[in-house]
Amino acid sequence: NVVTGLTSDSAGNLWASTYGGGVASFNPISNTWTTYSSTLPHTQTLDITSDPSGRIWTTTADGLAMQQGSTWRSFRVPESALDSHRLDDVVSDIDRT
């Protein structure tokens, strides 16, 4: 897979968005990888960030996804005039994502 974005969370895990493989997280303490693909709106993930609340956000070819705890939530603009729900970039600061 092609890595399209990297971020780390407050627990020290490394998160990677990939072009075709979804999202993967690496836990350096247990030296293990966890992959997420079936719970995302699309496996083509294009960027990734973490916010101060500990949530992981990733952009996909079919919308935005947020991971909080062990679940992923998808966001799309319903019935919009957009040609696509593809999002390429996401960033977070102390106030918002």
Secondary structure as GFF3:
##gff-version 3
##sequence-region A 1 97
A	DSSP	beta_strand	3	8	.	.	.	ID=ss1
A	DSSP	beta_strand	14	18	.	.	.	ID=ss2
A	DSSP	beta_strand	22	27	.	.	.	ID=ss3
A	DSSP	beta_strand	32	36	.	.	.	ID=ss4
A	DSSP	beta_strand	45	50	.	.	.	ID=ss5
A	DSSP	beta_strand	56	60	.	.	.	ID=ss6
A	DSSP	beta_strand	63	68	.	.	.	ID=ss7
A	DSSP	beta_strand	71	75	.	.	.	ID=ss8
###
